[in-house]
Amino acid sequence: MNAKVEVTHCGKTDPKGIVEEGIRRKARFDKVFCVVDRDTHPGWDEAMRLAKRHEGLEIISSFPCFEFWLLLHFNGNRKPYVAQGNKSPAECCVADLKKCESMRDYDKGRIGRVFQSLVGRLAGASKRSEEILKDAKVTNAFNPSSRLHELIRFFEALEKEMNP
């Protein structure tokens, strides 16, 4: 079995733009994952409707943002992130992340070594993420939550399939 995996920033940051780019790239792949932040994006609902119409396109969402997934490497919480003063929900989540060991200098635009420093915490983050998402589905309260653990599980299964 062969697998072609491409991990890239598509140049878009809004959910609809990311989904539209995923649709364009879908012709070259069996499956495309679009990692999107909920935050306060006004085109969220439209992006989700658009994604549902395309088989093989999967949304990997984080509420309010990707940084919640990073935060799960240190702890899990169900405290909703809301705008505070002039800070967006995502900015409030990043502020919490910066309180964690090794994340004090976190900069969204430069995440180079972040993943290397968190790899030993991946199993705990995945477990917390799975539990939080399960609760979010029961309560219909997705802020905060992340589906990044599903993407990690997909890659782990792919690795097992390719290296039995």
SVG drawing of the C-alpha trace seen along z (x, -y; Angstrom):
<svg xmlns="http://www.w3.org/2000/svg" viewBox="-27 -46 39 52">
<polyline fill="none" stroke="black" stroke-width="0.4" points="0.0,0.0 1.2,-3.5 -0.1,-6.7 0.5,-10.3 0.2,-12.7 0.5,-16.4 0.4,-18.7 0.2,-22.3 -1.1,-25.7 -3.4,-26.6 -2.9,-30.3 -6.4,-30.8 -7.4,-31.4 -11.2,-31.6 -13.2,-28.3 -15.0,-28.9 -11.7,-29.7 -10.0,-26.6 -13.0,-24.4 -13.0,-25.8 -9.3,-25.1 -9.8,-21.6 -12.5,-21.0 -10.0,-22.1 -7.3,-19.8 -9.7,-16.8 -9.3,-15.8 -5.7,-14.7 -6.5,-12.8 -8.8,-10.1 -9.3,-12.1 -8.8,-15.8 -8.8,-17.1 -9.5,-20.8 -8.3,-22.0 -10.4,-25.0 -10.9,-27.2 -14.5,-28.2 -13.6,-31.4 -15.9,-34.2 -15.7,-33.5 -19.0,-34.7 -18.8,-32.2 -18.6,-29.1 -22.1,-27.7 -21.7,-28.2 -18.3,-26.4 -19.8,-23.5 -22.7,-23.1 -20.3,-23.3 -18.0,-20.6 -20.9,-18.2 -21.7,-18.2 -18.2,-16.8 -17.5,-13.2 -14.0,-12.6 -13.6,-16.1 -13.5,-16.1 -13.6,-19.0 -11.2,-18.9 -12.6,-21.7 -11.3,-23.3 -13.5,-25.6 -12.5,-28.3 -9.1,-27.6 -6.3,-25.3 -4.5,-26.4 -7.2,-24.6 -5.7,-21.4 -2.2,-22.5 -3.7,-23.4 -5.0,-19.8 -1.4,-18.6 -1.2,-20.2 -4.7,-19.9 -8.4,-19.6 -11.1,-22.0 -14.7,-22.7 -14.6,-26.4 -16.1,-28.2 -13.9,-30.8 -15.7,-34.0 -14.6,-37.5 -13.2,-39.5 -12.7,-43.2 -11.0,-43.6 -9.8,-39.9 -11.5,-37.3 -12.3,-33.9 -9.2,-32.6 -7.0,-35.2 -8.3,-34.3 -7.4,-30.6 -3.9,-31.6 -3.5,-33.5 -4.3,-30.3 -1.9,-28.4 0.9,-30.8 0.6,-30.0 1.7,-26.4 5.2,-25.1 7.3,-25.6 4.5,-27.6 5.2,-31.1 6.8,-32.3 4.2,-30.7 3.6,-32.7 0.8,-31.6 2.8,-32.6 5.9,-30.7 5.1,-27.2 8.3,-25.5 9.4,-23.5 6.1,-23.4 5.2,-20.0 8.6,-18.5 8.2,-19.8 4.7,-18.3 5.2,-14.9 5.6,-13.2 2.2,-14.6 0.3,-13.5 -1.4,-10.5 -2.8,-12.5 -3.9,-15.3 -5.7,-12.8 -7.5,-11.2 -8.6,-14.5 -9.7,-15.7 -11.8,-12.6 -13.5,-12.8 -14.2,-16.5 -15.7,-16.0 -17.8,-13.2 -19.2,-15.5 -19.6,-18.4 -21.8,-16.1 -24.0,-15.1 -24.4,-18.7 -24.4,-20.3 -21.8,-22.8 -18.7,-22.6 -16.9,-25.5 -14.2,-24.4 -13.5,-21.2 -11.3,-19.8 -11.3,-17.0 -7.6,-17.0 -7.4,-13.6 -9.4,-12.2 -6.8,-13.3 -4.0,-11.9 -5.9,-8.6 -6.3,-8.5 -2.5,-8.9 -1.7,-6.3 -4.0,-3.8 -2.5,-4.7 1.0,-4.0 -0.1,-0.6 -1.6,0.3 1.5,-0.7 3.9,0.9 2.1,4.0"/>
</svg>
